[in-house]
Amino acid sequence: MVFNLLPVPPLDGFNVVTEIFNIKYTELYYKIYEKGFFILMALIVFRVVSTIIKYTVYPLYSLILGIFL
């Protein structure tokens, strides 16, 4: 879930950001969208995604485990 909410096209987080900031039909939107796959691959290769997941998913998991155990 956290991965899919990253604000990088083609993920759903990008659609959320474009709706919030109303940039759907701007030139910036199209420039980012056409390079989205390469941006996402760079984030994965340079382990930015794993760092984001580590600092968001693990604390949430610990919190949920602490509530129910």
PDB file with SEQRES, HELIX, SHEET and CRYST1 records, atoms N, CA, C and O in Angstrom:
SEQRES   1 A   69  MET VAL PHE ASN LEU LEU PRO VAL PRO PRO LEU ASP GLY          
SEQRES   2 A   69  PHE ASN VAL VAL THR GLU ILE PHE ASN ILE LYS TYR THR          
SEQRES   3 A   69  GLU LEU TYR TYR LYS ILE TYR GLU LYS GLY PHE PHE ILE          
SEQRES   4 A   69  LEU MET ALA LEU ILE VAL PHE ARG VAL VAL SER THR ILE          
SEQRES   5 A   69  ILE LYS TYR THR VAL TYR PRO LEU TYR SER LEU ILE LEU          
SEQRES   6 A   69  GLY ILE PHE LEU                                              
HELIX    1 AA1 PHE A    3  LEU A    5  5                                   3    
HELIX    2 AA2 ASP A   12  PHE A   21  1                                  10    
HELIX    3 AA3 GLU A   27  GLU A   34  1                                   8    
HELIX    4 AA4 GLY A   36  VAL A   45  1                                  10    
HELIX    5 AA5 VAL A   48  PHE A   68  1                                  21    
CRYST1    1.000    1.000    1.000  90.00  90.00  90.00 P 1           1          
ATOM      1  N   MET A   1       0.819  -1.178   0.000  1.00  0.00           N  
ATOM      2  CA  MET A   1       0.000   0.000   0.000  1.00  0.00           C  
ATOM      3  C   MET A   1       0.876   1.260   0.000  1.00  0.00           C  
ATOM      4  O   MET A   1       0.601   2.208  -0.735  1.00  0.00           O  
ATOM      5  N   VAL A   2       1.907   1.266   0.808  1.00  0.00           N  
ATOM      6  CA  VAL A   2       2.783   2.438   0.886  1.00  0.00           C  
ATOM      7  C   VAL A   2       3.487   2.653  -0.447  1.00  0.00           C  
ATOM      8  O   VAL A   2       3.625   3.790  -0.897  1.00  0.00           O  
ATOM      9  N   PHE A   3       3.929   1.581  -1.075  1.00  0.00           N  
ATOM     10  CA  PHE A   3       4.606   1.687  -2.368  1.00  0.00           C  
ATOM     11  C   PHE A   3       3.692   2.314  -3.409  1.00  0.00           C  
ATOM     12  O   PHE A   3       4.122   3.174  -4.177  1.00  0.00           O  
ATOM     13  N   ASN A   4       2.454   1.896  -3.439  1.00  0.00           N  
ATOM     14  CA  ASN A   4       1.519   2.388  -4.450  1.00  0.00           C  
ATOM     15  C   ASN A   4       1.143   3.851  -4.224  1.00  0.00           C  
ATOM     16  O   ASN A   4       0.678   4.510  -5.154  1.00  0.00           O  
ATOM     17  N   LEU A   5       1.329   4.370  -3.022  1.00  0.00           N  
ATOM     18  CA  LEU A   5       0.995   5.763  -2.734  1.00  0.00           C  
ATOM     19  C   LEU A   5       2.153   6.719  -2.963  1.00  0.00           C  
ATOM     20  O   LEU A   5       2.031   7.909  -2.675  1.00  0.00           O  
ATOM     21  N   LEU A   6       3.275   6.225  -3.474  1.00  0.00           N  
ATOM     22  CA  LEU A   6       4.374   7.119  -3.817  1.00  0.00           C  
ATOM     23  C   LEU A   6       3.943   8.029  -4.964  1.00  0.00           C  
ATOM     24  O   LEU A   6       3.323   7.562  -5.919  1.00  0.00           O  
ATOM     25  N   PRO A   7       4.262   9.319  -4.885  1.00  0.00           N  
ATOM     26  CA  PRO A   7       3.809  10.246  -5.927  1.00  0.00           C  
ATOM     27  C   PRO A   7       4.666  10.229  -7.186  1.00  0.00           C  
ATOM     28  O   PRO A   7       5.216  11.253  -7.594  1.00  0.00           O  
ATOM     29  N   VAL A   8       4.771   9.056  -7.791  1.00  0.00           N  
ATOM     30  CA  VAL A   8       5.547   8.869  -9.011  1.00  0.00           C  
ATOM     31  C   VAL A   8       4.638   8.174 -10.028  1.00  0.00           C  
ATOM     32  O   VAL A   8       4.026   7.153  -9.714  1.00  0.00           O  
ATOM     33  N   PRO A   9       4.547   8.718 -11.239  1.00  0.00           N  
ATOM     34  CA  PRO A   9       3.735   8.008 -12.240  1.00  0.00           C  
ATOM     35  C   PRO A   9       4.401   6.694 -12.590  1.00  0.00           C  
ATOM     36  O   PRO A   9       5.629   6.691 -12.666  1.00  0.00           O  
ATOM     37  N   PRO A  10       3.779   5.665 -12.794  1.00  0.00           N  
ATOM     38  CA  PRO A  10       2.363   5.367 -12.997  1.00  0.00           C  
ATOM     39  C   PRO A  10       1.632   4.929 -11.729  1.00  0.00           C  
ATOM     40  O   PRO A  10       0.559   4.336 -11.834  1.00  0.00           O  
ATOM     41  N   LEU A  11       2.160   5.191 -10.551  1.00  0.00           N  
ATOM     42  CA  LEU A  11       1.524   4.760  -9.306  1.00  0.00           C  
ATOM     43  C   LEU A  11       0.356   5.670  -8.941  1.00  0.00           C  
ATOM     44  O   LEU A  11       0.248   6.790  -9.439  1.00  0.00           O  
ATOM     45  N   ASP A  12      -0.514   5.174  -8.065  1.00  0.00           N  
ATOM     46  CA  ASP A  12      -1.723   5.906  -7.700  1.00  0.00           C  
ATOM     47  C   ASP A  12      -1.436   7.177  -6.913  1.00  0.00           C  
ATOM     48  O   ASP A  12      -2.232   8.115  -6.951  1.00  0.00           O  
ATOM     49  N   GLY A  13      -0.330   7.224  -6.209  1.00  0.00           N  
ATOM     50  CA  GLY A  13       0.012   8.414  -5.448  1.00  0.00           C  
ATOM     51  C   GLY A  13       0.181   9.630  -6.338  1.00  0.00           C  
ATOM     52  O   GLY A  13      -0.104  10.751  -5.916  1.00  0.00           O  
ATOM     53  N   PHE A  14       0.634   9.426  -7.548  1.00  0.00           N  
ATOM     54  CA  PHE A  14       0.778  10.531  -8.493  1.00  0.00           C  
ATOM     55  C   PHE A  14      -0.577  11.097  -8.878  1.00  0.00           C  
ATOM     56  O   PHE A  14      -0.733  12.310  -9.020  1.00  0.00           O  
ATOM     57  N   ASN A  15      -1.555  10.223  -9.046  1.00  0.00           N  
ATOM     58  CA  ASN A  15      -2.905  10.684  -9.372  1.00  0.00           C  
ATOM     59  C   ASN A  15      -3.499  11.481  -8.216  1.00  0.00           C  
ATOM     60  O   ASN A  15      -4.199  12.469  -8.436  1.00  0.00           O  
ATOM     61  N   VAL A  16      -3.224  11.058  -6.996  1.00  0.00           N  
ATOM     62  CA  VAL A  16      -3.717  11.789  -5.830  1.00  0.00           C  
ATOM     63  C   VAL A  16      -3.098  13.186  -5.783  1.00  0.00           C  
ATOM     64  O   VAL A  16      -3.796  14.172  -5.546  1.00  0.00           O  
ATOM     65  N   VAL A  17      -1.793  13.265  -6.009  1.00  0.00           N  
ATOM     66  CA  VAL A  17      -1.107  14.558  -5.971  1.00  0.00           C  
ATOM     67  C   VAL A  17      -1.601  15.472  -7.088  1.00  0.00           C  
ATOM     68  O   VAL A  17      -1.779  16.671  -6.873  1.00  0.00           O  
ATOM     69  N   THR A  18      -1.823  14.922  -8.271  1.00  0.00           N  
ATOM     70  CA  THR A  18      -2.298  15.765  -9.373  1.00  0.00           C  
ATOM     71  C   THR A  18      -3.700  16.297  -9.104  1.00  0.00           C  
ATOM     72  O   THR A  18      -4.014  17.416  -9.509  1.00  0.00           O  
ATOM     73  N   GLU A  19      -4.538  15.537  -8.441  1.00  0.00           N  
ATOM     74  CA  GLU A  19      -5.876  16.013  -8.116  1.00  0.00           C  
ATOM     75  C   GLU A  19      -5.846  17.054  -7.001  1.00  0.00           C  
ATOM     76  O   GLU A  19      -6.604  18.024  -7.037  1.00  0.00           O  
ATOM     77  N   ILE A  20      -4.982  16.860  -6.021  1.00  0.00           N  
ATOM     78  CA  ILE A  20      -4.895  17.814  -4.913  1.00  0.00           C  
ATOM     79  C   ILE A  20      -4.387  19.164  -5.403  1.00  0.00           C  
ATOM     80  O   ILE A  20      -4.943  20.204  -5.051  1.00  0.00           O  
ATOM     81  N   PHE A  21      -3.334  19.151  -6.214  1.00  0.00           N  
ATOM     82  CA  PHE A  21      -2.716  20.392  -6.677  1.00  0.00           C  
ATOM     83  C   PHE A  21      -3.240  20.865  -8.036  1.00  0.00           C  
ATOM     84  O   PHE A  21      -2.792  21.885  -8.559  1.00  0.00           O  
ATOM     85  N   ASN A  22      -4.186  20.122  -8.599  1.00  0.00           N  
ATOM     86  CA  ASN A  22      -4.841  20.486  -9.852  1.00  0.00           C  
ATOM     87  C   ASN A  22      -3.841  20.770 -10.986  1.00  0.00           C  
ATOM     88  O   ASN A  22      -3.872  21.831 -11.610  1.00  0.00           O  
ATOM     89  N   ILE A  23      -2.967  19.807 -11.232  1.00  0.00           N  
ATOM     90  CA  ILE A  23      -1.978  19.958 -12.306  1.00  0.00           C  
ATOM     91  C   ILE A  23      -2.217  18.956 -13.433  1.00  0.00           C  
ATOM     92  O   ILE A  23      -1.306  18.653 -14.203  1.00  0.00           O  
ATOM     93  N   LYS A  24      -3.423  18.454 -13.524  1.00  0.00           N  
ATOM     94  CA  LYS A  24      -3.732  17.396 -14.481  1.00  0.00           C  
ATOM     95  C   LYS A  24      -3.432  17.783 -15.927  1.00  0.00           C  
ATOM     96  O   LYS A  24      -2.897  16.958 -16.667  1.00  0.00           O  
ATOM     97  N   TYR A  25      -3.748  18.982 -16.354  1.00  0.00           N  
ATOM     98  CA  TYR A  25      -3.584  19.347 -17.760  1.00  0.00           C  
ATOM     99  C   TYR A  25      -2.496  20.388 -17.979  1.00  0.00           C  
ATOM    100  O   TYR A  25      -2.599  21.223 -18.877  1.00  0.00           O  
ATOM    101  N   THR A  26      -1.466  20.337 -17.164  1.00  0.00           N  
ATOM    102  CA  THR A  26      -0.362  21.281 -17.325  1.00  0.00           C  
ATOM    103  C   THR A  26       0.796  20.606 -18.059  1.00  0.00           C  
ATOM    104  O   THR A  26       0.833  19.385 -18.207  1.00  0.00           O  
ATOM    105  N   GLU A  27       1.711  21.409 -18.502  1.00  0.00           N  
ATOM    106  CA  GLU A  27       2.887  20.885 -19.204  1.00  0.00           C  
ATOM    107  C   GLU A  27       3.767  20.065 -18.268  1.00  0.00           C  
ATOM    108  O   GLU A  27       4.359  19.068 -18.681  1.00  0.00           O  
ATOM    109  N   LEU A  28       3.853  20.486 -17.010  1.00  0.00           N  
ATOM    110  CA  LEU A  28       4.651  19.762 -16.016  1.00  0.00           C  
ATOM    111  C   LEU A  28       4.132  18.349 -15.827  1.00  0.00           C  
ATOM    112  O   LEU A  28       4.920  17.410 -15.710  1.00  0.00           O  
ATOM    113  N   TYR A  29       2.828  18.187 -15.796  1.00  0.00           N  
ATOM    114  CA  TYR A  29       2.208  16.868 -15.638  1.00  0.00           C  
ATOM    115  C   TYR A  29       2.669  15.913 -16.740  1.00  0.00           C  
ATOM    116  O   TYR A  29       3.057  14.778 -16.462  1.00  0.00           O  
ATOM    117  N   TYR A  30       2.624  16.373 -17.978  1.00  0.00           N  
ATOM    118  CA  TYR A  30       2.984  15.508 -19.099  1.00  0.00           C  
ATOM    119  C   TYR A  30       4.478  15.192 -19.127  1.00  0.00           C  
ATOM    120  O   TYR A  30       4.879  14.091 -19.504  1.00  0.00           O  
ATOM    121  N   LYS A  31       5.295  16.162 -18.724  1.00  0.00           N  
ATOM    122  CA  LYS A  31       6.740  15.915 -18.681  1.00  0.00           C  
ATOM    123  C   LYS A  31       7.078  14.863 -17.639  1.00  0.00           C  
ATOM    124  O   LYS A  31       7.884  13.968 -17.895  1.00  0.00           O  
ATOM    125  N   ILE A  32       6.472  14.964 -16.475  1.00  0.00           N  
ATOM    126  CA  ILE A  32       6.736  13.990 -15.417  1.00  0.00           C  
ATOM    127  C   ILE A  32       6.148  12.635 -15.790  1.00  0.00           C  
ATOM    128  O   ILE A  32       6.775  11.600 -15.565  1.00  0.00           O  
ATOM    129  N   TYR A  33       4.947  12.639 -16.359  1.00  0.00           N  
ATOM    130  CA  TYR A  33       4.275  11.379 -16.678  1.00  0.00           C  
ATOM    131  C   TYR A  33       5.033  10.564 -17.728  1.00  0.00           C  
ATOM    132  O   TYR A  33       5.095   9.339 -17.630  1.00  0.00           O  
ATOM    133  N   GLU A  34       5.605  11.226 -18.720  1.00  0.00           N  
ATOM    134  CA  GLU A  34       6.309  10.473 -19.763  1.00  0.00           C  
ATOM    135  C   GLU A  34       7.647   9.906 -19.266  1.00  0.00           C  
ATOM    136  O   GLU A  34       8.167   8.955 -19.850  1.00  0.00           O  
ATOM    137  N   LYS A  35       8.197  10.472 -18.214  1.00  0.00           N  
ATOM    138  CA  LYS A  35       9.449   9.970 -17.643  1.00  0.00           C  
ATOM    139  C   LYS A  35       9.229   9.194 -16.348  1.00  0.00           C  
ATOM    140  O   LYS A  35      10.190   8.858 -15.657  1.00  0.00           O  
ATOM    141  N   GLY A  36       7.983   8.911 -16.018  1.00  0.00           N  
ATOM    142  CA  GLY A  36       7.632   8.271 -14.756  1.00  0.00           C  
ATOM    143  C   GLY A  36       8.261   6.912 -14.552  1.00  0.00           C  
ATOM    144  O   GLY A  36       8.713   6.599 -13.450  1.00  0.00           O  
ATOM    145  N   PHE A  37       8.300   6.101 -15.590  1.00  0.00           N  
ATOM    146  CA  PHE A  37       8.883   4.770 -15.467  1.00  0.00           C  
ATOM    147  C   PHE A  37      10.358   4.855 -15.101  1.00  0.00           C  
ATOM    148  O   PHE A  37      10.828   4.096 -14.254  1.00  0.00           O  
ATOM    149  N   PHE A  38      11.085   5.756 -15.720  1.00  0.00           N  
ATOM    150  CA  PHE A  38      12.518   5.891 -15.438  1.00  0.00           C  
ATOM    151  C   PHE A  38      12.754   6.467 -14.040  1.00  0.00           C  
ATOM    152  O   PHE A  38      13.705   6.081 -13.360  1.00  0.00           O  
ATOM    153  N   ILE A  39      11.893   7.385 -13.616  1.00  0.00           N  
ATOM    154  CA  ILE A  39      11.993   7.924 -12.265  1.00  0.00           C  
ATOM    155  C   ILE A  39      11.766   6.814 -11.248  1.00  0.00           C  
ATOM    156  O   ILE A  39      12.508   6.703 -10.272  1.00  0.00           O  
ATOM    157  N   LEU A  40      10.753   6.001 -11.471  1.00  0.00           N  
ATOM    158  CA  LEU A  40      10.446   4.902 -10.559  1.00  0.00           C  
ATOM    159  C   LEU A  40      11.579   3.884 -10.516  1.00  0.00           C  
ATOM    160  O   LEU A  40      11.941   3.409  -9.439  1.00  0.00           O  
ATOM    161  N   MET A  41      12.141   3.543 -11.669  1.00  0.00           N  
ATOM    162  CA  MET A  41      13.252   2.597 -11.691  1.00  0.00           C  
ATOM    163  C   MET A  41      14.480   3.162 -10.968  1.00  0.00           C  
ATOM    164  O   MET A  41      15.177   2.426 -10.270  1.00  0.00           O  
ATOM    165  N   ALA A  42      14.744   4.448 -11.128  1.00  0.00           N  
ATOM    166  CA  ALA A  42      15.878   5.072 -10.439  1.00  0.00           C  
ATOM    167  C   ALA A  42      15.662   5.041  -8.932  1.00  0.00           C  
ATOM    168  O   ALA A  42      16.597   4.774  -8.178  1.00  0.00           O  
ATOM    169  N   LEU A  43      14.449   5.307  -8.490  1.00  0.00           N  
ATOM    170  CA  LEU A  43      14.163   5.259  -7.061  1.00  0.00           C  
ATOM    171  C   LEU A  43      14.331   3.854  -6.495  1.00  0.00           C  
ATOM    172  O   LEU A  43      14.770   3.688  -5.357  1.00  0.00           O  
ATOM    173  N   ILE A  44      13.986   2.857  -7.279  1.00  0.00           N  
ATOM    174  CA  ILE A  44      14.159   1.467  -6.837  1.00  0.00           C  
ATOM    175  C   ILE A  44      15.634   1.092  -6.828  1.00  0.00           C  
ATOM    176  O   ILE A  44      16.110   0.490  -5.866  1.00  0.00           O  
ATOM    177  N   VAL A  45      16.356   1.434  -7.873  1.00  0.00           N  
ATOM    178  CA  VAL A  45      17.774   1.067  -7.975  1.00  0.00           C  
ATOM    179  C   VAL A  45      18.597   1.735  -6.874  1.00  0.00           C  
ATOM    180  O   VAL A  45      19.484   1.108  -6.296  1.00  0.00           O  
ATOM    181  N   PHE A  46      18.306   2.998  -6.583  1.00  0.00           N  
ATOM    182  CA  PHE A  46      19.071   3.715  -5.563  1.00  0.00           C  
ATOM    183  C   PHE A  46      18.504   3.540  -4.161  1.00  0.00           C  
ATOM    184  O   PHE A  46      18.869   4.272  -3.241  1.00  0.00           O  
ATOM    185  N   ARG A  47      17.620   2.575  -4.001  1.00  0.00           N  
ATOM    186  CA  ARG A  47      17.063   2.148  -2.722  1.00  0.00           C  
ATOM    187  C   ARG A  47      16.308   3.236  -1.965  1.00  0.00           C  
ATOM    188  O   ARG A  47      16.215   3.189  -0.738  1.00  0.00           O  
ATOM    189  N   VAL A  48      15.784   4.186  -2.669  1.00  0.00           N  
ATOM    190  CA  VAL A  48      14.960   5.213  -2.027  1.00  0.00           C  
ATOM    191  C   VAL A  48      13.626   4.602  -1.601  1.00  0.00           C  
ATOM    192  O   VAL A  48      13.104   4.920  -0.532  1.00  0.00           O  
ATOM    193  N   VAL A  49      13.087   3.735  -2.429  1.00  0.00           N  
ATOM    194  CA  VAL A  49      11.811   3.097  -2.128  1.00  0.00           C  
ATOM    195  C   VAL A  49      11.935   2.217  -0.892  1.00  0.00           C  
ATOM    196  O   VAL A  49      11.057   2.238  -0.029  1.00  0.00           O  
ATOM    197  N   SER A  50      13.006   1.451  -0.795  1.00  0.00           N  
ATOM    198  CA  SER A  50      13.166   0.587   0.378  1.00  0.00           C  
ATOM    199  C   SER A  50      13.342   1.397   1.653  1.00  0.00           C  
ATOM    200  O   SER A  50      12.892   0.979   2.720  1.00  0.00           O  
ATOM    201  N   THR A  51      13.989   2.543   1.556  1.00  0.00           N  
ATOM    202  CA  THR A  51      14.136   3.409   2.725  1.00  0.00           C  
ATOM    203  C   THR A  51      12.786   3.976   3.154  1.00  0.00           C  
ATOM    204  O   THR A  51      12.483   4.023   4.346  1.00  0.00           O  
ATOM    205  N   ILE A  52      11.983   4.402   2.201  1.00  0.00           N  
ATOM    206  CA  ILE A  52      10.656   4.923   2.523  1.00  0.00           C  
ATOM    207  C   ILE A  52       9.807   3.838   3.159  1.00  0.00           C  
ATOM    208  O   ILE A  52       9.114   4.088   4.146  1.00  0.00           O  
ATOM    209  N   ILE A  53       9.854   2.657   2.612  1.00  0.00           N  
ATOM    210  CA  ILE A  53       9.067   1.557   3.153  1.00  0.00           C  
ATOM    211  C   ILE A  53       9.562   1.180   4.542  1.00  0.00           C  
ATOM    212  O   ILE A  53       8.761   0.887   5.430  1.00  0.00           O  
ATOM    213  N   LYS A  54      10.870   1.185   4.734  1.00  0.00           N  
ATOM    214  CA  LYS A  54      11.433   0.819   6.033  1.00  0.00           C  
ATOM    215  C   LYS A  54      10.958   1.771   7.126  1.00  0.00           C  
ATOM    216  O   LYS A  54      10.627   1.332   8.227  1.00  0.00           O  
ATOM    217  N   TYR A  55      10.922   3.063   6.832  1.00  0.00           N  
ATOM    218  CA  TYR A  55      10.556   4.034   7.854  1.00  0.00           C  
ATOM    219  C   TYR A  55       9.056   4.281   7.967  1.00  0.00           C  
ATOM    220  O   TYR A  55       8.629   5.028   8.848  1.00  0.00           O  
ATOM    221  N   THR A  56       8.255   3.684   7.115  1.00  0.00           N  
ATOM    222  CA  THR A  56       6.807   3.824   7.234  1.00  0.00           C  
ATOM    223  C   THR A  56       6.117   2.517   7.590  1.00  0.00           C  
ATOM    224  O   THR A  56       5.251   2.500   8.465  1.00  0.00           O  
ATOM    225  N   VAL A  57       6.478   1.433   6.937  1.00  0.00           N  
ATOM    226  CA  VAL A  57       5.786   0.170   7.147  1.00  0.00           C  
ATOM    227  C   VAL A  57       6.174  -0.470   8.476  1.00  0.00           C  
ATOM    228  O   VAL A  57       5.299  -0.945   9.200  1.00  0.00           O  
ATOM    229  N   TYR A  58       7.440  -0.497   8.810  1.00  0.00           N  
ATOM    230  CA  TYR A  58       7.875  -1.150  10.045  1.00  0.00           C  
ATOM    231  C   TYR A  58       7.293  -0.505  11.298  1.00  0.00           C  
ATOM    232  O   TYR A  58       6.847  -1.234  12.185  1.00  0.00           O  
ATOM    233  N   PRO A  59       7.272   0.825  11.420  1.00  0.00           N  
ATOM    234  CA  PRO A  59       6.613   1.405  12.597  1.00  0.00           C  
ATOM    235  C   PRO A  59       5.103   1.124  12.655  1.00  0.00           C  
ATOM    236  O   PRO A  59       4.553   0.885  13.730  1.00  0.00           O  
ATOM    237  N   LEU A  60       4.447   1.155  11.505  1.00  0.00           N  
ATOM    238  CA  LEU A  60       3.015   0.827  11.482  1.00  0.00           C  
ATOM    239  C   LEU A  60       2.779  -0.625  11.880  1.00  0.00           C  
ATOM    240  O   LEU A  60       1.840  -0.929  12.615  1.00  0.00           O  
ATOM    241  N   TYR A  61       3.617  -1.500  11.403  1.00  0.00           N  
ATOM    242  CA  TYR A  61       3.514  -2.917  11.752  1.00  0.00           C  
ATOM    243  C   TYR A  61       3.725  -3.110  13.247  1.00  0.00           C  
ATOM    244  O   TYR A  61       2.981  -3.860  13.878  1.00  0.00           O  
ATOM    245  N   SER A  62       4.712  -2.458  13.821  1.00  0.00           N  
ATOM    246  CA  SER A  62       4.983  -2.562  15.248  1.00  0.00           C  
ATOM    247  C   SER A  62       3.825  -2.010  16.070  1.00  0.00           C  
ATOM    248  O   SER A  62       3.458  -2.578  17.099  1.00  0.00           O  
ATOM    249  N   LEU A  63       3.253  -0.903  15.610  1.00  0.00           N  
ATOM    250  CA  LEU A  63       2.115  -0.320  16.308  1.00  0.00           C  
ATOM    251  C   LEU A  63       0.920  -1.265  16.303  1.00  0.00           C  
ATOM    252  O   LEU A  63       0.288  -1.479  17.338  1.00  0.00           O  
ATOM    253  N   ILE A  64       0.614  -1.820  15.159  1.00  0.00           N  
ATOM    254  CA  ILE A  64      -0.520  -2.743  15.064  1.00  0.00           C  
ATOM    255  C   ILE A  64      -0.266  -4.008  15.883  1.00  0.00           C  
ATOM    256  O   ILE A  64      -1.176  -4.522  16.534  1.00  0.00           O  
ATOM    257  N   LEU A  65       0.957  -4.502  15.849  1.00  0.00           N  
ATOM    258  CA  LEU A  65       1.291  -5.677  16.643  1.00  0.00           C  
ATOM    259  C   LEU A  65       1.178  -5.364  18.123  1.00  0.00           C  
ATOM    260  O   LEU A  65       0.707  -6.202  18.893  1.00  0.00           O  
ATOM    261  N   GLY A  66       1.596  -4.184  18.537  1.00  0.00           N  
ATOM    262  CA  GLY A  66       1.514  -3.803  19.951  1.00  0.00           C  
ATOM    263  C   GLY A  66       0.088  -3.655  20.424  1.00  0.00           C  
ATOM    264  O   GLY A  66      -0.207  -3.917  21.590  1.00  0.00           O  
ATOM    265  N   ILE A  67      -0.802  -3.241  19.546  1.00  0.00           N  
ATOM    266  CA  ILE A  67      -2.203  -3.088  19.936  1.00  0.00           C  
ATOM    267  C   ILE A  67      -2.865  -4.444  20.146  1.00  0.00           C  
ATOM    268  O   ILE A  67      -3.636  -4.623  21.089  1.00  0.00           O  
ATOM    269  N   PHE A  68      -2.569  -5.391  19.276  1.00  0.00           N  
ATOM    270  CA  PHE A  68      -3.289  -6.673  19.330  1.00  0.00           C  
ATOM    271  C   PHE A  68      -2.561  -7.759  20.100  1.00  0.00           C  
ATOM    272  O   PHE A  68      -3.111  -8.848  20.265  1.00  0.00           O  
ATOM    273  N   LEU A  69      -1.380  -7.520  20.566  1.00  0.00           N  
ATOM    274  CA  LEU A  69      -0.686  -8.558  21.358  1.00  0.00           C  
ATOM    275  C   LEU A  69      -0.579  -8.181  22.802  1.00  0.00           C  
ATOM    276  O   LEU A  69      -0.027  -8.940  23.599  1.00  0.00           O  
TER     277      LEU A  69                                                      
END                                                                             
